[in-house]
Amino acid sequence: MTEEQFSNIAIIVLVGGLIVFMCFIIWDLGKKSGAGKFGTFVLFLALGVGVLGFVFKNVLVEFFLLK
C-alpha cells in the first residue's frame, strides 16, 4: 500500500467519522436545549447544510478532475 492510498483511505474514514460525530453533537444540542422534534429538525437542516456543502464540493472536484 502506497502512502497516497493510505492517505485517501484515512481521509475518507476520518472525515466520515467526523461527520457522524457532528451529527451526534447536533442531536445532543437539540436534546439538551429542549428543542423538540421540529426544533431538532431545524438544527439538523441549518447545521447540516454546511456538511452537505463540504461533501458536495468534494464530489464536484472529483468529478471535474476525472474528466
PDB file of N, CA, C and O in Angstrom:
ATOM      1  N   MET A   1       0.843  -1.171   0.000  1.00  0.00           N
ATOM      2  CA  MET A   1       0.000   0.000   0.000  1.00  0.00           C
ATOM      3  C   MET A   1       0.891   1.238   0.000  1.00  0.00           C
ATOM      4  O   MET A   1       1.803   1.377   0.816  1.00  0.00           O
ATOM      5  N   THR A   2       0.602   2.119  -0.929  1.00  0.00           N
ATOM      6  CA  THR A   2       1.405   3.327  -1.021  1.00  0.00           C
ATOM      7  C   THR A   2       0.903   4.374  -0.027  1.00  0.00           C
ATOM      8  O   THR A   2      -0.166   4.241   0.568  1.00  0.00           O
ATOM      9  N   GLU A   3       1.706   5.406   0.125  1.00  0.00           N
ATOM     10  CA  GLU A   3       1.329   6.490   1.039  1.00  0.00           C
ATOM     11  C   GLU A   3       0.090   7.216   0.533  1.00  0.00           C
ATOM     12  O   GLU A   3      -0.739   7.650   1.332  1.00  0.00           O
ATOM     13  N   GLU A   4      -0.046   7.352  -0.772  1.00  0.00           N
ATOM     14  CA  GLU A   4      -1.211   8.028  -1.354  1.00  0.00           C
ATOM     15  C   GLU A   4      -2.489   7.233  -1.096  1.00  0.00           C
ATOM     16  O   GLU A   4      -3.518   7.813  -0.748  1.00  0.00           O
ATOM     17  N   GLN A   5      -2.432   5.915  -1.262  1.00  0.00           N
ATOM     18  CA  GLN A   5      -3.596   5.080  -0.993  1.00  0.00           C
ATOM     19  C   GLN A   5      -3.986   5.144   0.478  1.00  0.00           C
ATOM     20  O   GLN A   5      -5.167   5.264   0.807  1.00  0.00           O
ATOM     21  N   PHE A   6      -2.997   5.065   1.360  1.00  0.00           N
ATOM     22  CA  PHE A   6      -3.269   5.146   2.792  1.00  0.00           C
ATOM     23  C   PHE A   6      -3.894   6.491   3.155  1.00  0.00           C
ATOM     24  O   PHE A   6      -4.832   6.546   3.950  1.00  0.00           O
ATOM     25  N   SER A   7      -3.381   7.569   2.578  1.00  0.00           N
ATOM     26  CA  SER A   7      -3.917   8.902   2.858  1.00  0.00           C
ATOM     27  C   SER A   7      -5.364   9.022   2.393  1.00  0.00           C
ATOM     28  O   SER A   7      -6.203   9.573   3.107  1.00  0.00           O
ATOM     29  N   ASN A   8      -5.659   8.509   1.203  1.00  0.00           N
ATOM     30  CA  ASN A   8      -7.027   8.575   0.700  1.00  0.00           C
ATOM     31  C   ASN A   8      -7.992   7.799   1.585  1.00  0.00           C
ATOM     32  O   ASN A   8      -9.079   8.287   1.897  1.00  0.00           O
ATOM     33  N   ILE A   9      -7.607   6.603   1.989  1.00  0.00           N
ATOM     34  CA  ILE A   9      -8.467   5.791   2.861  1.00  0.00           C
ATOM     35  C   ILE A   9      -8.621   6.458   4.221  1.00  0.00           C
ATOM     36  O   ILE A   9      -9.725   6.511   4.764  1.00  0.00           O
ATOM     37  N   ALA A  10      -7.529   6.964   4.774  1.00  0.00           N
ATOM     38  CA  ALA A  10      -7.588   7.608   6.087  1.00  0.00           C
ATOM     39  C   ALA A  10      -8.467   8.853   6.059  1.00  0.00           C
ATOM     40  O   ALA A  10      -9.221   9.097   7.001  1.00  0.00           O
ATOM     41  N   ILE A  11      -8.380   9.629   5.008  1.00  0.00           N
ATOM     42  CA  ILE A  11      -9.211  10.835   4.910  1.00  0.00           C
ATOM     43  C   ILE A  11     -10.679  10.460   4.838  1.00  0.00           C
ATOM     44  O   ILE A  11     -11.505  11.082   5.506  1.00  0.00           O
ATOM     45  N   ILE A  12     -11.022   9.460   4.045  1.00  0.00           N
ATOM     46  CA  ILE A  12     -12.421   9.036   3.924  1.00  0.00           C
ATOM     47  C   ILE A  12     -12.948   8.552   5.275  1.00  0.00           C
ATOM     48  O   ILE A  12     -14.046   8.927   5.686  1.00  0.00           O
ATOM     49  N   VAL A  13     -12.172   7.728   5.958  1.00  0.00           N
ATOM     50  CA  VAL A  13     -12.612   7.177   7.238  1.00  0.00           C
ATOM     51  C   VAL A  13     -12.695   8.272   8.304  1.00  0.00           C
ATOM     52  O   VAL A  13     -13.688   8.353   9.027  1.00  0.00           O
ATOM     53  N   LEU A  14     -11.684   9.095   8.406  1.00  0.00           N
ATOM     54  CA  LEU A  14     -11.653  10.104   9.463  1.00  0.00           C
ATOM     55  C   LEU A  14     -12.652  11.230   9.223  1.00  0.00           C
ATOM     56  O   LEU A  14     -13.287  11.689  10.172  1.00  0.00           O
ATOM     57  N   VAL A  15     -12.806  11.679   8.007  1.00  0.00           N
ATOM     58  CA  VAL A  15     -13.803  12.724   7.724  1.00  0.00           C
ATOM     59  C   VAL A  15     -15.207  12.149   7.892  1.00  0.00           C
ATOM     60  O   VAL A  15     -16.102  12.836   8.382  1.00  0.00           O
ATOM     61  N   GLY A  16     -15.403  10.911   7.494  1.00  0.00           N
ATOM     62  CA  GLY A  16     -16.696  10.250   7.725  1.00  0.00           C
ATOM     63  C   GLY A  16     -17.017  10.153   9.206  1.00  0.00           C
ATOM     64  O   GLY A  16     -18.148  10.400   9.624  1.00  0.00           O
ATOM     65  N   GLY A  17     -16.012   9.790  10.000  1.00  0.00           N
ATOM     66  CA  GLY A  17     -16.197   9.737  11.454  1.00  0.00           C
ATOM     67  C   GLY A  17     -16.489  11.106  12.036  1.00  0.00           C
ATOM     68  O   GLY A  17     -17.303  11.232  12.951  1.00  0.00           O
ATOM     69  N   LEU A  18     -15.836  12.126  11.516  1.00  0.00           N
ATOM     70  CA  LEU A  18     -16.084  13.490  11.979  1.00  0.00           C
ATOM     71  C   LEU A  18     -17.507  13.934  11.651  1.00  0.00           C
ATOM     72  O   LEU A  18     -18.150  14.594  12.468  1.00  0.00           O
ATOM     73  N   ILE A  19     -18.002  13.583  10.479  1.00  0.00           N
ATOM     74  CA  ILE A  19     -19.368  13.933  10.099  1.00  0.00           C
ATOM     75  C   ILE A  19     -20.372  13.225  11.005  1.00  0.00           C
ATOM     76  O   ILE A  19     -21.352  13.832  11.437  1.00  0.00           O
ATOM     77  N   VAL A  20     -20.136  11.957  11.293  1.00  0.00           N
ATOM     78  CA  VAL A  20     -21.023  11.226  12.210  1.00  0.00           C
ATOM     79  C   VAL A  20     -20.983  11.860  13.589  1.00  0.00           C
ATOM     80  O   VAL A  20     -22.027  12.002  14.225  1.00  0.00           O
ATOM     81  N   PHE A  21     -19.809  12.244  14.066  1.00  0.00           N
ATOM     82  CA  PHE A  21     -19.690  12.884  15.372  1.00  0.00           C
ATOM     83  C   PHE A  21     -20.407  14.233  15.388  1.00  0.00           C
ATOM     84  O   PHE A  21     -21.031  14.589  16.388  1.00  0.00           O
ATOM     85  N   MET A  22     -20.324  14.982  14.295  1.00  0.00           N
ATOM     86  CA  MET A  22     -21.026  16.258  14.218  1.00  0.00           C
ATOM     87  C   MET A  22     -22.539  16.052  14.246  1.00  0.00           C
ATOM     88  O   MET A  22     -23.260  16.857  14.835  1.00  0.00           O
ATOM     89  N   CYS A  23     -23.027  14.986  13.618  1.00  0.00           N
ATOM     90  CA  CYS A  23     -24.466  14.668  13.691  1.00  0.00           C
ATOM     91  C   CYS A  23     -24.866  14.371  15.128  1.00  0.00           C
ATOM     92  O   CYS A  23     -25.930  14.805  15.571  1.00  0.00           O
ATOM     93  N   PHE A  24     -24.034  13.637  15.865  1.00  0.00           N
ATOM     94  CA  PHE A  24     -24.312  13.375  17.269  1.00  0.00           C
ATOM     95  C   PHE A  24     -24.342  14.674  18.069  1.00  0.00           C
ATOM     96  O   PHE A  24     -25.201  14.844  18.935  1.00  0.00           O
ATOM     97  N   ILE A  25     -23.427  15.582  17.795  1.00  0.00           N
ATOM     98  CA  ILE A  25     -23.388  16.862  18.505  1.00  0.00           C
ATOM     99  C   ILE A  25     -24.664  17.661  18.235  1.00  0.00           C
ATOM    100  O   ILE A  25     -25.222  18.258  19.156  1.00  0.00           O
ATOM    101  N   ILE A  26     -25.130  17.680  16.989  1.00  0.00           N
ATOM    102  CA  ILE A  26     -26.352  18.402  16.660  1.00  0.00           C
ATOM    103  C   ILE A  26     -27.541  17.774  17.382  1.00  0.00           C
ATOM    104  O   ILE A  26     -28.380  18.487  17.932  1.00  0.00           O
ATOM    105  N   TRP A  27     -27.616  16.445  17.383  1.00  0.00           N
ATOM    106  CA  TRP A  27     -28.703  15.754  18.077  1.00  0.00           C
ATOM    107  C   TRP A  27     -28.669  16.053  19.570  1.00  0.00           C
ATOM    108  O   TRP A  27     -29.707  16.326  20.174  1.00  0.00           O
ATOM    109  N   ASP A  28     -27.491  16.003  20.163  1.00  0.00           N
ATOM    110  CA  ASP A  28     -27.346  16.281  21.592  1.00  0.00           C
ATOM    111  C   ASP A  28     -27.705  17.732  21.911  1.00  0.00           C
ATOM    112  O   ASP A  28     -28.316  18.004  22.944  1.00  0.00           O
ATOM    113  N   LEU A  29     -27.337  18.650  21.049  1.00  0.00           N
ATOM    114  CA  LEU A  29     -27.686  20.052  21.230  1.00  0.00           C
ATOM    115  C   LEU A  29     -29.199  20.233  21.232  1.00  0.00           C
ATOM    116  O   LEU A  29     -29.736  20.961  22.067  1.00  0.00           O
ATOM    117  N   GLY A  30     -29.884  19.581  20.310  1.00  0.00           N
ATOM    118  CA  GLY A  30     -31.337  19.657  20.267  1.00  0.00           C
ATOM    119  C   GLY A  30     -31.983  19.045  21.499  1.00  0.00           C
ATOM    120  O   GLY A  30     -32.968  19.568  22.021  1.00  0.00           O
ATOM    121  N   LYS A  31     -31.424  17.935  21.959  1.00  0.00           N
ATOM    122  CA  LYS A  31     -31.974  17.249  23.131  1.00  0.00           C
ATOM    123  C   LYS A  31     -31.774  18.078  24.398  1.00  0.00           C
ATOM    124  O   LYS A  31     -32.709  18.248  25.180  1.00  0.00           O
ATOM    125  N   LYS A  32     -30.567  18.593  24.603  1.00  0.00           N
ATOM    126  CA  LYS A  32     -30.275  19.347  25.822  1.00  0.00           C
ATOM    127  C   LYS A  32     -30.960  20.708  25.853  1.00  0.00           C
ATOM    128  O   LYS A  32     -31.237  21.236  26.930  1.00  0.00           O
ATOM    129  N   SER A  33     -31.233  21.278  24.687  1.00  0.00           N
ATOM    130  CA  SER A  33     -31.884  22.589  24.664  1.00  0.00           C
ATOM    131  C   SER A  33     -33.396  22.477  24.739  1.00  0.00           C
ATOM    132  O   SER A  33     -34.082  23.491  24.870  1.00  0.00           O
ATOM    133  N   GLY A  34     -33.928  21.268  24.660  1.00  0.00           N
ATOM    134  CA  GLY A  34     -35.367  21.080  24.703  1.00  0.00           C
ATOM    135  C   GLY A  34     -36.045  21.593  23.448  1.00  0.00           C
ATOM    136  O   GLY A  34     -37.147  22.136  23.519  1.00  0.00           O
ATOM    137  N   ALA A  35     -35.411  21.430  22.312  1.00  0.00           N
ATOM    138  CA  ALA A  35     -35.911  21.994  21.060  1.00  0.00           C
ATOM    139  C   ALA A  35     -37.125  21.245  20.520  1.00  0.00           C
ATOM    140  O   ALA A  35     -37.859  21.797  19.700  1.00  0.00           O
ATOM    141  N   GLY A  36     -37.357  20.029  20.944  1.00  0.00           N
ATOM    142  CA  GLY A  36     -38.460  19.244  20.397  1.00  0.00           C
ATOM    143  C   GLY A  36     -38.097  18.660  19.048  1.00  0.00           C
ATOM    144  O   GLY A  36     -36.981  18.824  18.554  1.00  0.00           O
ATOM    145  N   LYS A  37     -39.067  17.975  18.464  1.00  0.00           N
ATOM    146  CA  LYS A  37     -38.792  17.313  17.185  1.00  0.00           C
ATOM    147  C   LYS A  37     -38.573  18.319  16.058  1.00  0.00           C
ATOM    148  O   LYS A  37     -37.636  18.177  15.273  1.00  0.00           O
ATOM    149  N   PHE A  38     -39.432  19.335  15.975  1.00  0.00           N
ATOM    150  CA  PHE A  38     -39.290  20.311  14.903  1.00  0.00           C
ATOM    151  C   PHE A  38     -38.020  21.138  15.072  1.00  0.00           C
ATOM    152  O   PHE A  38     -37.323  21.412  14.095  1.00  0.00           O
ATOM    153  N   GLY A  39     -37.720  21.532  16.292  1.00  0.00           N
ATOM    154  CA  GLY A  39     -36.508  22.310  16.544  1.00  0.00           C
ATOM    155  C   GLY A  39     -35.250  21.523  16.227  1.00  0.00           C
ATOM    156  O   GLY A  39     -34.288  22.070  15.689  1.00  0.00           O
ATOM    157  N   THR A  40     -35.256  20.237  16.560  1.00  0.00           N
ATOM    158  CA  THR A  40     -34.110  19.390  16.238  1.00  0.00           C
ATOM    159  C   THR A  40     -33.974  19.234  14.731  1.00  0.00           C
ATOM    160  O   THR A  40     -32.864  19.214  14.200  1.00  0.00           O
ATOM    161  N   PHE A  41     -35.118  19.121  14.039  1.00  0.00           N
ATOM    162  CA  PHE A  41     -35.087  19.053  12.581  1.00  0.00           C
ATOM    163  C   PHE A  41     -34.481  20.320  11.981  1.00  0.00           C
ATOM    164  O   PHE A  41     -33.684  20.258  11.045  1.00  0.00           O
ATOM    165  N   VAL A  42     -34.873  21.465  12.533  1.00  0.00           N
ATOM    166  CA  VAL A  42     -34.336  22.738  12.039  1.00  0.00           C
ATOM    167  C   VAL A  42     -32.833  22.821  12.309  1.00  0.00           C
ATOM    168  O   VAL A  42     -32.082  23.314  11.467  1.00  0.00           O
ATOM    169  N   LEU A  43     -32.391  22.348  13.466  1.00  0.00           N
ATOM    170  CA  LEU A  43     -30.958  22.324  13.761  1.00  0.00           C
ATOM    171  C   LEU A  43     -30.204  21.459  12.756  1.00  0.00           C
ATOM    172  O   LEU A  43     -29.169  21.865  12.229  1.00  0.00           O
ATOM    173  N   PHE A  44     -30.732  20.259  12.494  1.00  0.00           N
ATOM    174  CA  PHE A  44     -30.089  19.387  11.517  1.00  0.00           C
ATOM    175  C   PHE A  44     -30.084  20.032  10.139  1.00  0.00           C
ATOM    176  O   PHE A  44     -29.096  19.946   9.411  1.00  0.00           O
ATOM    177  N   LEU A  45     -31.186  20.675   9.784  1.00  0.00           N
ATOM    178  CA  LEU A  45     -31.263  21.312   8.482  1.00  0.00           C
ATOM    179  C   LEU A  45     -30.263  22.453   8.368  1.00  0.00           C
ATOM    180  O   LEU A  45     -29.523  22.534   7.387  1.00  0.00           O
ATOM    181  N   ALA A  46     -30.234  23.333   9.359  1.00  0.00           N
ATOM    182  CA  ALA A  46     -29.373  24.512   9.292  1.00  0.00           C
ATOM    183  C   ALA A  46     -27.896  24.146   9.419  1.00  0.00           C
ATOM    184  O   ALA A  46     -27.071  24.614   8.635  1.00  0.00           O
ATOM    185  N   LEU A  47     -27.563  23.321  10.392  1.00  0.00           N
ATOM    186  CA  LEU A  47     -26.163  22.986  10.619  1.00  0.00           C
ATOM    187  C   LEU A  47     -25.667  21.891   9.675  1.00  0.00           C
ATOM    188  O   LEU A  47     -24.473  21.804   9.389  1.00  0.00           O
ATOM    189  N   GLY A  48     -26.580  21.067   9.201  1.00  0.00           N
ATOM    190  CA  GLY A  48     -26.197  20.005   8.282  1.00  0.00           C
ATOM    191  C   GLY A  48     -25.926  20.489   6.874  1.00  0.00           C
ATOM    192  O   GLY A  48     -25.268  19.794   6.100  1.00  0.00           O
ATOM    193  N   VAL A  49     -26.427  21.679   6.522  1.00  0.00           N
ATOM    194  CA  VAL A  49     -26.191  22.217   5.184  1.00  0.00           C
ATOM    195  C   VAL A  49     -24.700  22.457   4.955  1.00  0.00           C
ATOM    196  O   VAL A  49     -24.211  22.266   3.842  1.00  0.00           O
ATOM    197  N   GLY A  50     -23.982  22.869   5.980  1.00  0.00           N
ATOM    198  CA  GLY A  50     -22.542  23.067   5.855  1.00  0.00           C
ATOM    199  C   GLY A  50     -21.815  21.770   5.561  1.00  0.00           C
ATOM    200  O   GLY A  50     -20.897  21.739   4.742  1.00  0.00           O
ATOM    201  N   VAL A  51     -22.223  20.699   6.226  1.00  0.00           N
ATOM    202  CA  VAL A  51     -21.608  19.393   5.987  1.00  0.00           C
ATOM    203  C   VAL A  51     -21.930  18.917   4.575  1.00  0.00           C
ATOM    204  O   VAL A  51     -21.054  18.421   3.866  1.00  0.00           O
ATOM    205  N   LEU A  52     -23.184  19.070   4.171  1.00  0.00           N
ATOM    206  CA  LEU A  52     -23.569  18.653   2.826  1.00  0.00           C
ATOM    207  C   LEU A  52     -22.838  19.473   1.769  1.00  0.00           C
ATOM    208  O   LEU A  52     -22.464  18.937   0.725  1.00  0.00           O
ATOM    209  N   GLY A  53     -22.633  20.749   2.019  1.00  0.00           N
ATOM    210  CA  GLY A  53     -21.879  21.583   1.093  1.00  0.00           C
ATOM    211  C   GLY A  53     -20.446  21.109   0.950  1.00  0.00           C
ATOM    212  O   GLY A  53     -19.899  21.094  -0.153  1.00  0.00           O
ATOM    213  N   PHE A  54     -19.839  20.722   2.061  1.00  0.00           N
ATOM    214  CA  PHE A  54     -18.463  20.212   2.034  1.00  0.00           C
ATOM    215  C   PHE A  54     -18.385  18.925   1.218  1.00  0.00           C
ATOM    216  O   PHE A  54     -17.490  18.770   0.387  1.00  0.00           O
ATOM    217  N   VAL A  55     -19.311  18.010   1.450  1.00  0.00           N
ATOM    218  CA  VAL A  55     -19.314  16.737   0.723  1.00  0.00           C
ATOM    219  C   VAL A  55     -19.591  16.979  -0.760  1.00  0.00           C
ATOM    220  O   VAL A  55     -18.935  16.388  -1.617  1.00  0.00           O
ATOM    221  N   PHE A  56     -20.558  17.844  -1.065  1.00  0.00           N
ATOM    222  CA  PHE A  56     -20.905  18.138  -2.455  1.00  0.00           C
ATOM    223  C   PHE A  56     -19.733  18.776  -3.199  1.00  0.00           C
ATOM    224  O   PHE A  56     -19.487  18.474  -4.367  1.00  0.00           O
ATOM    225  N   LYS A  57     -19.019  19.657  -2.511  1.00  0.00           N
ATOM    226  CA  LYS A  57     -17.850  20.292  -3.128  1.00  0.00           C
ATOM    227  C   LYS A  57     -16.799  19.248  -3.492  1.00  0.00           C
ATOM    228  O   LYS A  57     -16.220  19.298  -4.577  1.00  0.00           O
ATOM    229  N   ASN A  58     -16.555  18.317  -2.597  1.00  0.00           N
ATOM    230  CA  ASN A  58     -15.567  17.274  -2.876  1.00  0.00           C
ATOM    231  C   ASN A  58     -16.008  16.368  -4.016  1.00  0.00           C
ATOM    232  O   ASN A  58     -15.183  15.942  -4.825  1.00  0.00           O
ATOM    233  N   VAL A  59     -17.309  16.068  -4.086  1.00  0.00           N
ATOM    234  CA  VAL A  59     -17.816  15.247  -5.188  1.00  0.00           C
ATOM    235  C   VAL A  59     -17.640  15.985  -6.513  1.00  0.00           C
ATOM    236  O   VAL A  59     -17.232  15.383  -7.507  1.00  0.00           O
ATOM    237  N   LEU A  60     -17.941  17.273  -6.534  1.00  0.00           N
ATOM    238  CA  LEU A  60     -17.771  18.044  -7.771  1.00  0.00           C
ATOM    239  C   LEU A  60     -16.308  18.129  -8.189  1.00  0.00           C
ATOM    240  O   LEU A  60     -15.993  18.007  -9.372  1.00  0.00           O
ATOM    241  N   VAL A  61     -15.424  18.336  -7.237  1.00  0.00           N
ATOM    242  CA  VAL A  61     -13.995  18.418  -7.554  1.00  0.00           C
ATOM    243  C   VAL A  61     -13.521  17.094  -8.142  1.00  0.00           C
ATOM    244  O   VAL A  61     -12.806  17.086  -9.145  1.00  0.00           O
ATOM    245  N   GLU A  62     -13.905  15.986  -7.539  1.00  0.00           N
ATOM    246  CA  GLU A  62     -13.500  14.672  -8.056  1.00  0.00           C
ATOM    247  C   GLU A  62     -14.096  14.434  -9.449  1.00  0.00           C
ATOM    248  O   GLU A  62     -13.429  13.881 -10.323  1.00  0.00           O
ATOM    249  N   PHE A  63     -15.329  14.845  -9.652  1.00  0.00           N
ATOM    250  CA  PHE A  63     -15.994  14.655 -10.939  1.00  0.00           C
ATOM    251  C   PHE A  63     -15.273  15.438 -12.038  1.00  0.00           C
ATOM    252  O   PHE A  63     -15.033  14.914 -13.125  1.00  0.00           O
ATOM    253  N   PHE A  64     -14.932  16.686 -11.749  1.00  0.00           N
ATOM    254  CA  PHE A  64     -14.287  17.510 -12.775  1.00  0.00           C
ATOM    255  C   PHE A  64     -12.821  17.144 -12.965  1.00  0.00           C
ATOM    256  O   PHE A  64     -12.280  17.344 -14.053  1.00  0.00           O
ATOM    257  N   LEU A  65     -12.171  16.619 -11.948  1.00  0.00           N
ATOM    258  CA  LEU A  65     -10.772  16.209 -12.105  1.00  0.00           C
ATOM    259  C   LEU A  65     -10.664  14.925 -12.897  1.00  0.00           C
ATOM    260  O   LEU A  65      -9.665  14.704 -13.582  1.00  0.00           O
ATOM    261  N   LEU A  66     -11.680  14.066 -12.817  1.00  0.00           N
ATOM    262  CA  LEU A  66     -11.632  12.817 -13.553  1.00  0.00           C
ATOM    263  C   LEU A  66     -11.936  13.000 -15.024  1.00  0.00           C
ATOM    264  O   LEU A  66     -11.602  12.131 -15.830  1.00  0.00           O
ATOM    265  N   LYS A  67     -12.561  14.109 -15.400  1.00  0.00           N
ATOM    266  CA  LYS A  67     -12.862  14.361 -16.820  1.00  0.00           C
ATOM    267  C   LYS A  67     -11.631  14.746 -17.584  1.00  0.00           C
ATOM    268  O   LYS A  67     -11.703  14.993 -18.788  1.00  0.00           O
TER     269      LYS A  67
END
